[in-house]
Amino acid sequence: MSGCLHVIGGGLAGLSAALAAAGAGRRVVLYEAGPACGGRARSYEDRQLGCRIDNGNHLLLSGNRATFDYLDRIGARHTLAGPGVPMFPFADISPDRGADLHWTLRLSRGRTPWWVLDPARRVPGMRLRELLSLVRMLRAREGTTVSECLSPGMLADRLLVPLSISVLNTRPEVGSAMLMAAAMRESLAAGGDACIPWFPRLGLSESLVEPALARLRAHGASVRTGCRVWGLGTDRGRVTRLVLPEGEQVLGAGDAVVLAVTAPVAAELLAGPLPGLALPDSFESILNLHYRIALQDHLGGDLARAGFAGIVGGIAEWVFVRPGIVSVTISAANHLAGRDNAAVAAQVWTEISRVLQPALRPKRQADGLVVSLPHDAPPYRVLREKRATFAATTAQQKLRPGSRTDLRNLVLAGDWTDTGLPATIEGAIRSGKTAVRALARP
Ligand SMILES: Cc1cc2nc3c(=O)[nH]c(=O)nc-3n(C[C@H](O)[C@H](O)[C@H](O)COP(=O)(O)OP(=O)(O)OC[C@H]3O[C@@H](n4cnc5c(N)ncnc54)[C@H](O)[C@@H]3O)c2cc1C
């Protein structure tokens, strides 16, 4: 590869592509439309809450090989936090249950799933024959949905359905079983060592973005934030110009482009140069709620050790306890589009109070007060990422393009390209590396 590599989009796919190319000695310019890089995985100062928050909670698993390789390349593995073991605290707060049920899924470390034999480590109420759901999922063919693979029972209700909603960001009735299986092959089916949960200790940008930018600058790459690429000029099957805010950038003969923007933006930019190119066009939202409350020093038990818990039977799905903040994730949240923020925040606070209260240590403060949760929601911020990911349905899966295009010097990257995985950090990072490799091949 010679010439300059122009990377359009400073999300994790773009950063991964830029790092792969700059690390191999290529000149790189990265163009990011927003004021900062990170895309859908970013941190920012929230004036209303008076603190820094992530746009949404992101969970990584130790089996995310490309992500950990990326973290090692940018020297940021140590910025992650987590329990260090494959444990997942859960609570079932279904209204039809007499009382809330709390348990912790504790996977055995190796490939053999010994944990399923131990009632104290597995999902309460599950029967062993329900494990057939996993077998059916791993053997699923194109067109099969997650729901079609599931045997009714507690394994589905308390683990596989919640897991598939958060992994696919799509309801199981329409979610692709093949995509879910691809994620499971690299996690649950690979054993507990591949399922150790990790999340950024301080924030997404501190772990995944800022160290990458520092490494890029050390390689001499140029990063231009606030620089939206408005169009691509082409001539005889090549990209020859980028339309930038200040005018046109003419590409040299050896220059190439990695288009690492979102699917809707890629569709717009490529409509002229590649008419007829079909890309994913249906999306699901994720709703995140951040409550300004400092509970991290008042919790005990598995929730405190893990730093998060899964919730079954409410609208809240995961709760994360961070310094000064309690954050909640609701995936596949298109169904909440019509509900106002105050109503959602009040309902979710009631739900997570039932998960947090039992974990509160009855410690007396210096002023003699016992810590307890406020009845009403503390100050909060609701963030709705309307197009958080493409809908991981069997129909959308067919629309995911590979990295190569009919333009010789343009390749695609992004979690929506055909990574073989659902729209995840791991998929985005892999797509960036794949795109750069594709350019190197004639
Ligand atoms: C709330 C939320 C929670 C999530 N939780 C998880 C999780 O727990 N685990 C997990 O693995 N994944 C999770 N994901 C998914 C993960 O964040 C994404 O898969 C990943 O960040 C996508 O990276 P990307 O680079 O493909 O796209 P993006 O991050 O969207 O990057 C595209 C970039 O291109 C820029 N851009 C757009 N148009 C232009 C233009 N014309 N010129 C220049 N730049 C442009 C955008 O500003 C953006 O920065 C979550 C996503 C959300 C939204």
The ligand as a Gaussian input file, in Angstrom:
#p B3LYP/6-31G(d) Opt

LIG

0 1
 C      -26.383000       2.967000      23.729000
 C      -25.529000       1.901000      23.090000
 C      -25.109000       0.810000      23.832000
 C      -24.302000      -0.165000      23.240000
 N      -23.863000      -1.204000      24.008000
 C      -22.937000      -2.045000      23.501000
 C      -22.341000      -3.042000      24.324000
 O      -22.664000      -3.169000      25.507000
 N      -21.389000      -3.843000      23.776000
 C      -21.003000      -3.722000      22.461000
 O      -20.106000      -4.452000      22.042000
 N      -21.575000      -2.793000      21.651000
 C      -22.523000      -1.960000      22.130000
 N      -23.081000      -1.004000      21.336000
 C      -22.725000      -0.962000      19.900000
 C      -21.423000      -0.206000      19.649000
 O      -21.433000       1.056000      20.292000
 C      -21.268000       0.009000      18.144000
 O      -21.331000      -1.251000      17.512000
 C      -19.968000       0.672000      17.739000
 O      -19.650000       1.773000      18.567000
 C      -20.105000       1.119000      16.278000
 O      -18.895000       1.706000      15.831000
 P      -18.787000       2.184000      14.333000
 O      -17.456000       2.793000      14.181000
 O      -19.173000       1.076000      13.410000
 O      -19.922000       3.291000      14.120000
 P      -20.093000       4.735000      14.798000
 O      -19.679000       4.681000      16.205000
 O      -21.482000       5.177000      14.501000
 O      -19.059000       5.658000      14.015000
 C      -19.355000       6.342000      12.821000
 C      -18.691000       7.702000      12.904000
 O      -18.786000       8.343000      11.647000
 C      -19.007000       9.714000      11.887000
 N      -19.587000      10.285000      10.654000
 C      -20.856000      10.119000      10.192000
 N      -20.987000      10.766000       9.013000
 C      -19.791000      11.328000       8.722000
 C      -19.295000      12.096000       7.619000
 N      -20.089000      12.402000       6.576000
 N      -18.012000      12.526000       7.653000
 C      -17.203000      12.209000       8.702000
 N      -17.622000      11.492000       9.767000
 C      -18.896000      11.041000       9.763000
 C      -19.955000       9.727000      13.074000
 O      -19.973000      10.990000      13.709000
 C      -19.344000       8.617000      13.923000
 O      -18.368000       9.118000      14.809000
 C      -23.939000      -0.051000      21.878000
 C      -24.390000       1.037000      21.115000
 C      -25.174000       2.008000      21.711000
 C      -25.641000       3.180000      20.877000

